[in-house]
Amino acid sequence: MDRAYAALADPTRRHLIEVLRDGDARITDLAAPLPMTFAGVSRHIGVLESAGLIARDVRGREHWVSLRPEGLTAAQHWIDEQTRFWSVRADALAARLSRKKGRAR
């Protein structure tokens, strides 16, 4: 989970994930529109791959990458758990403030 969050902390890597939602892509195609070197994009791909967010497939001389949504599962579970926890707390606070406001009248 730490690697996934660290990988997603970078806007370039988030952009790459968004592009890959449309399907597999060659690394050269992913790199072409970005304002950085191919080596820089390749390093970002490596981080995403290490985090389990993408998979690489070598087809001849070309490297293709695809999204691995299951790489986000642990992070999503943690976010869902935190959301449930704080939603209950926020609802309880709202109810308490409503009761307090009613007594103040």
PLY file of the C-alpha trace (Angstrom):
ply
format ascii 1.0
element vertex 105
property float x
property float y
property float z
element edge 104
property int vertex1
property int vertex2
end_header
0.00 0.00 0.00
2.86 2.41 0.78
4.35 1.89 -2.67
0.99 2.52 -4.33
0.50 5.79 -2.47
4.09 6.86 -3.14
3.67 6.06 -6.83
0.40 7.99 -7.02
1.90 11.02 -5.28
3.50 12.12 -8.54
1.30 13.90 -11.13
3.16 12.35 -14.07
2.51 8.86 -12.76
-1.16 9.68 -12.14
-1.34 10.92 -15.74
0.16 7.65 -17.00
-2.42 5.68 -15.00
-5.20 7.79 -16.50
-3.94 7.20 -20.04
-3.73 3.46 -19.41
-7.42 3.35 -18.45
-8.08 3.41 -22.20
-6.04 0.24 -22.69
-2.52 -1.11 -23.13
0.08 1.26 -24.56
3.67 1.18 -25.71
6.06 3.07 -23.47
7.20 5.09 -26.48
3.60 6.22 -27.08
3.17 7.16 -23.43
6.41 9.14 -23.49
5.81 11.04 -26.75
3.46 13.78 -25.44
5.26 14.29 -22.12
7.76 17.13 -21.62
10.56 14.86 -20.40
13.08 12.39 -21.72
12.21 8.82 -22.56
14.49 7.76 -19.69
12.47 9.91 -17.29
9.20 8.35 -18.40
10.80 4.92 -18.16
11.75 5.62 -14.53
8.13 6.59 -13.78
6.97 3.37 -15.44
9.40 1.45 -13.22
7.94 3.04 -10.07
4.40 2.18 -11.15
5.48 -1.34 -11.99
7.21 -1.80 -8.61
4.06 -0.60 -6.89
2.03 -3.27 -8.71
-0.11 -0.67 -10.49
0.94 -1.62 -14.02
2.35 -4.67 -15.77
4.92 -4.73 -18.56
4.82 -7.09 -21.51
7.76 -7.25 -23.92
6.60 -7.96 -27.45
9.62 -8.22 -29.68
11.51 -4.96 -29.18
8.53 -3.05 -27.84
7.56 -2.71 -24.21
3.83 -2.52 -23.61
2.28 -1.62 -20.28
-1.19 -2.25 -18.95
-3.08 -1.12 -15.91
-3.36 -3.51 -12.97
-6.34 -2.13 -11.02
-5.93 -4.80 -8.37
-2.75 -2.95 -7.36
-5.01 -0.30 -5.85
-7.11 -2.74 -3.82
-5.28 -2.40 -0.50
-5.19 1.39 -0.79
-8.88 1.50 -1.70
-9.81 -0.69 1.28
-7.91 1.63 3.61
-9.62 4.71 2.14
-13.04 3.05 2.43
-12.37 2.15 6.06
-11.31 5.71 6.89
-14.33 7.15 5.08
-16.73 4.93 7.04
-15.02 5.82 10.33
-15.12 9.58 9.77
-18.61 9.58 8.25
-20.00 8.05 11.44
-18.13 10.63 13.51
-19.30 13.52 11.33
-22.91 12.32 11.53
-22.66 12.06 15.33
-21.19 15.57 15.54
-23.95 16.98 13.32
-26.61 15.34 15.48
-25.03 16.66 18.68
-24.76 20.19 17.31
-28.39 20.02 16.16
-29.51 18.94 19.64
-27.38 21.65 21.27
-28.83 24.29 18.95
-32.36 23.12 19.82
-31.69 23.47 23.57
-30.21 26.95 23.13
-33.54 28.32 21.82
0 1
1 2
2 3
3 4
4 5
5 6
6 7
7 8
8 9
9 10
10 11
11 12
12 13
13 14
14 15
15 16
16 17
17 18
18 19
19 20
20 21
21 22
22 23
23 24
24 25
25 26
26 27
27 28
28 29
29 30
30 31
31 32
32 33
33 34
34 35
35 36
36 37
37 38
38 39
39 40
40 41
41 42
42 43
43 44
44 45
45 46
46 47
47 48
48 49
49 50
50 51
51 52
52 53
53 54
54 55
55 56
56 57
57 58
58 59
59 60
60 61
61 62
62 63
63 64
64 65
65 66
66 67
67 68
68 69
69 70
70 71
71 72
72 73
73 74
74 75
75 76
76 77
77 78
78 79
79 80
80 81
81 82
82 83
83 84
84 85
85 86
86 87
87 88
88 89
89 90
90 91
91 92
92 93
93 94
94 95
95 96
96 97
97 98
98 99
99 100
100 101
101 102
102 103
103 104
